[in-house]
């Protein structure tokens, strides 16, 4: 799995989550993302609140286009992004390829705008 593979894909409805043995390849393609139980998480740091909100606004379009919405925790100079897929594992939720597709796309936005 490569980052470019994820960037070329679009999120789609799924009920199939990733297995534990598949996760390492996806994490390798999305540096900085970690697993927190049934979700993936990354913290983005900024100089100030303006930059933090600019990032949130910048990712809003991608999140909407992918129809895959993360949990966002916003503070003065930080945004914590958490992705999970509620439709997998019989509706119990978990991690799917959609989470990594969006993670890769958000990373590009961060790098291009703030990196």
Backbone bond lengths (Angstrom), bond angles and torsions (degrees), N, CA, C in turn:
res aa  C-N    CA-C-N  psi(-1)  N-CA   C-N-CA  omega(-1)  CA-C   N-CA-C  phi
1 X - - - 1.453 - - 1.526 108.59 -
2 X 1.340 115.76 132.67 1.456 121.72 177.38 1.525 109.03 -122.31
3 X 1.316 115.40 157.31 1.460 120.22 177.19 1.515 110.28 -56.84
4 X 1.317 117.24 -41.81 1.466 120.68 -179.29 1.530 111.59 -61.06
5 X 1.326 117.38 -32.43 1.472 120.53 176.45 1.527 110.31 -62.42
6 X 1.323 115.68 -44.63 1.468 120.32 -179.60 1.527 111.00 -67.06
7 X 1.327 116.69 -41.38 1.462 120.26 -178.83 1.525 112.16 -65.05
8 X 1.309 117.58 -26.68 1.466 121.75 -179.44 1.528 112.61 -79.97
9 X 1.326 117.25 -11.65 1.465 121.24 -176.04 1.519 111.30 -97.89
10 X 1.334 115.01 163.83 1.462 123.04 174.80 1.526 107.46 -123.16
11 X 1.311 115.43 140.72 1.463 119.63 177.24 1.522 110.24 -61.64
12 X 1.314 115.56 143.86 1.456 121.75 178.26 1.528 108.22 -142.41
13 X 1.307 116.07 152.49 1.463 119.70 179.44 1.523 109.64 -53.99
14 X 1.315 114.86 133.27 1.458 119.43 177.79 1.522 110.29 -145.91
15 X 1.294 114.65 149.91 1.461 121.31 173.41 1.522 110.16 -117.19
16 X 1.343 114.79 6.79 1.460 120.62 -177.82 1.520 109.54 -108.28
17 X 1.315 115.90 116.70 1.456 121.19 177.87 1.512 111.01 -87.75
18 X 1.325 115.34 165.31 1.462 120.36 176.39 1.520 109.55 -79.35
19 X 1.307 115.36 145.37 1.452 121.89 176.37 1.528 109.18 -84.02
20 X 1.317 116.99 155.56 1.463 121.30 -179.35 1.529 112.12 -53.59
21 X 1.328 117.85 -38.34 1.465 120.85 -178.11 1.532 112.57 -72.55
22 X 1.319 118.91 -10.62 1.463 122.82 178.14 1.530 112.15 -93.54
23 X 1.309 117.36 -19.63 1.459 121.30 -170.84 1.524 114.12 -64.95
24 X 1.323 118.45 -37.62 1.467 121.05 -176.53 1.524 111.87 -55.96
25 X 1.318 117.87 -42.06 1.468 121.34 -179.99 1.524 111.14 -64.84
26 X 1.309 116.70 -37.77 1.466 120.46 179.16 1.523 111.35 -71.49
27 X 1.326 117.42 -41.10 1.458 120.05 177.13 1.529 111.20 -65.33
28 X 1.324 117.76 -34.21 1.460 120.80 177.39 1.531 111.16 -63.61
29 X 1.329 116.76 -31.01 1.464 121.79 -179.73 1.527 112.59 -84.49
30 X 1.333 117.15 -9.24 1.473 121.30 -178.78 1.530 109.19 -133.12
31 X 1.325 117.17 73.23 1.468 121.24 -176.74 1.529 112.42 -56.40
32 X 1.323 114.67 140.35 1.455 120.52 177.90 1.515 114.89 93.08
33 X 1.317 116.30 -17.01 1.458 120.21 176.50 1.525 108.16 -83.82
34 X 1.330 116.05 142.26 1.458 121.36 179.58 1.514 109.34 -131.49
35 X 1.291 114.64 164.59 1.460 120.30 177.69 1.516 109.36 -93.38
36 X 1.315 115.25 134.10 1.457 122.77 174.27 1.521 106.34 -129.25
37 X 1.311 115.71 88.31 1.466 119.70 -175.67 1.512 110.25 62.90
38 X 1.344 117.20 -126.51 1.462 120.42 -176.57 1.528 113.84 -89.82
39 X 1.338 116.98 30.72 1.469 120.07 -179.09 1.528 110.02 -147.76
40 X 1.336 114.62 166.23 1.459 119.72 172.53 1.525 107.67 -111.26
41 X 1.342 115.41 147.65 1.464 120.83 -170.96 1.527 110.38 -139.80
42 X 1.329 114.90 143.34 1.464 120.67 171.48 1.518 108.89 -147.85
43 X 1.333 115.58 141.78 1.457 121.93 176.39 1.515 108.93 -106.20
44 X 1.322 115.78 128.79 1.459 122.87 176.53 1.526 107.58 -108.34
45 X 1.327 116.47 131.28 1.457 121.79 -178.53 1.522 110.75 -108.44
46 X 1.340 115.02 144.73 1.456 122.15 -175.90 1.518 110.55 -134.35
47 X 1.342 115.99 170.22 1.456 121.52 179.98 1.531 112.04 -74.80
48 X 1.339 115.75 -32.92 1.467 119.64 -173.04 1.532 110.05 -161.26
49 X 1.314 114.98 179.39 1.465 120.90 -177.60 1.529 111.47 -65.91
50 X 1.336 116.55 -36.70 1.462 120.18 179.02 1.523 110.74 -57.68
51 X 1.339 117.41 -47.61 1.461 120.51 179.10 1.525 111.55 -64.49
52 X 1.319 116.41 -39.00 1.465 119.93 178.93 1.521 110.22 -59.86
53 X 1.330 116.47 -47.98 1.463 119.83 -179.96 1.528 111.80 -68.48
54 X 1.320 117.11 -33.81 1.465 120.22 176.79 1.533 110.10 -62.18
55 X 1.332 116.82 -39.78 1.463 121.01 177.17 1.525 110.65 -62.99
56 X 1.310 116.57 -46.38 1.473 120.40 -179.90 1.526 109.59 -59.55
57 X 1.315 116.76 -44.34 1.462 119.69 178.26 1.524 111.37 -65.69
58 X 1.318 117.57 -36.79 1.457 120.92 -179.92 1.526 111.91 -66.13
59 X 1.324 117.62 -37.42 1.471 119.39 -178.42 1.520 112.43 -83.13
60 X 1.325 117.60 -13.91 1.468 120.85 -176.50 1.528 112.14 -57.70
61 X 1.324 117.47 -42.32 1.460 120.51 -179.33 1.528 111.03 -62.38
62 X 1.328 116.01 -46.86 1.466 120.19 -179.45 1.521 111.08 -62.72
63 X 1.306 116.64 -44.88 1.465 121.12 178.84 1.531 110.00 -57.78
64 X 1.326 115.67 -44.13 1.463 120.00 -179.89 1.532 111.11 -65.85
65 X 1.328 116.99 -45.79 1.470 121.25 -179.31 1.522 111.88 -62.80
66 X 1.313 116.82 -35.62 1.464 120.95 179.51 1.525 111.42 -81.54
67 X 1.319 116.93 -12.98 1.471 122.95 -177.10 1.533 110.19 51.32
68 X 1.335 113.71 45.36 1.464 120.35 -179.12 1.521 106.71 -144.02
69 X 1.299 115.90 104.73 1.454 122.03 -165.85 1.521 112.54 -105.33
70 X 1.336 116.89 122.45 1.458 120.45 -179.74 1.519 112.06 -83.91
71 X 1.300 114.53 169.05 1.462 121.29 167.40 1.529 105.17 -88.71
72 X 1.322 116.45 128.52 1.459 121.53 179.98 1.521 109.21 -115.83
73 X 1.325 116.52 132.35 1.461 122.59 172.68 1.521 106.12 -116.32
74 X 1.321 116.03 117.12 1.458 121.55 -172.56 1.523 109.68 -114.58
75 X 1.335 115.67 128.32 1.461 121.30 173.06 1.523 107.47 -127.86
76 X 1.311 117.12 -173.12 1.461 122.45 -174.48 1.531 112.68 -51.02
77 X 1.312 117.63 -49.31 1.464 119.98 -174.85 1.528 113.31 -131.43
78 X 1.321 115.15 30.25 1.470 118.67 -176.40 1.528 110.06 -154.55
79 X 1.330 113.68 145.55 1.463 120.38 172.05 1.525 107.30 -133.33
80 X 1.324 115.77 120.54 1.457 121.48 176.56 1.528 106.94 -98.29
81 X 1.333 115.68 124.49 1.461 121.76 -178.60 1.518 108.15 -110.78
82 X 1.333 115.90 128.05 1.467 121.78 179.48 1.525 108.53 -126.18
83 X 1.327 115.18 123.69 1.460 121.11 177.03 1.515 110.34 -113.40
84 X 1.314 115.63 139.17 1.452 123.03 167.02 1.519 106.88 -151.95
85 X 1.302 116.28 168.09 1.457 121.38 -179.13 1.515 108.06 -120.31
86 X 1.320 115.92 111.59 1.468 119.75 -172.97 1.524 114.00 -73.55
87 X 1.333 117.81 -14.31 1.466 120.09 -176.17 1.523 113.70 -88.71
88 X 1.330 118.05 -8.56 1.464 119.57 -177.19 1.517 111.50 -87.03
89 X 1.324 114.52 167.72 1.467 122.34 178.17 1.528 112.06 56.21
90 X 1.317 113.92 48.85 1.462 119.50 177.45 1.520 113.37 63.86
91 X 1.339 116.75 30.97 1.458 121.05 179.74 1.519 114.00 84.29
92 X 1.321 117.33 2.44 1.467 120.92 178.50 1.526 111.58 -82.09
93 X 1.330 116.97 -17.86 1.452 121.73 179.75 1.510 112.45 91.39
94 X 1.312 114.23 164.46 1.453 121.09 -179.77 1.507 110.00 162.74
95 X 1.300 115.64 -159.77 1.461 121.93 -175.71 1.524 109.53 -104.28
96 X 1.333 115.49 132.25 1.464 120.71 177.11 1.527 109.48 -127.37
97 X 1.310 115.79 172.46 1.452 120.24 176.75 1.529 110.95 -59.73
98 X 1.330 117.77 -32.03 1.463 121.06 178.73 1.527 111.81 -55.44
99 X 1.314 116.72 -37.89 1.464 120.66 179.92 1.525 110.57 -61.60
100 X 1.311 117.03 -42.15 1.458 121.33 -178.98 1.520 112.24 -75.34
101 X 1.326 117.89 -33.06 1.468 120.92 174.64 1.525 109.17 -58.60
102 X 1.311 115.95 -49.02 1.467 120.22 -179.11 1.521 111.48 -68.80
103 X 1.309 117.18 -37.98 1.469 120.76 178.23 1.528 110.02 -59.21
104 X 1.316 117.31 -45.79 1.466 121.33 -179.56 1.525 110.91 -62.95
105 X 1.312 116.85 -41.04 1.464 120.39 -178.86 1.526 111.34 -69.55
106 X 1.304 117.64 -37.18 1.465 120.95 177.18 1.530 110.13 -67.92
107 X 1.318 117.27 -38.27 1.468 120.66 177.15 1.535 111.01 -59.55
108 X 1.308 116.90 -40.64 1.470 120.62 179.08 1.533 109.55 -63.16
109 X 1.312 116.88 -44.70 1.471 120.33 178.53 1.513 110.61 -59.15
110 X 1.323 116.86 -44.96 1.463 120.64 179.40 1.527 110.90 -61.42
111 X 1.314 116.53 -48.13 1.465 121.15 -176.92 1.531 111.21 -63.68
112 X 1.315 116.83 -44.10 1.456 120.34 -178.13 1.524 112.40 -68.99
113 X 1.309 117.19 -32.43 1.457 121.05 -174.73 1.519 113.46 -94.98
114 X 1.335 116.49 -38.44 1.468 120.57 -172.41 1.512 114.20 -121.82
115 X 1.328 117.77 -7.95 1.454 121.39 -173.59 1.504 115.62 -79.73
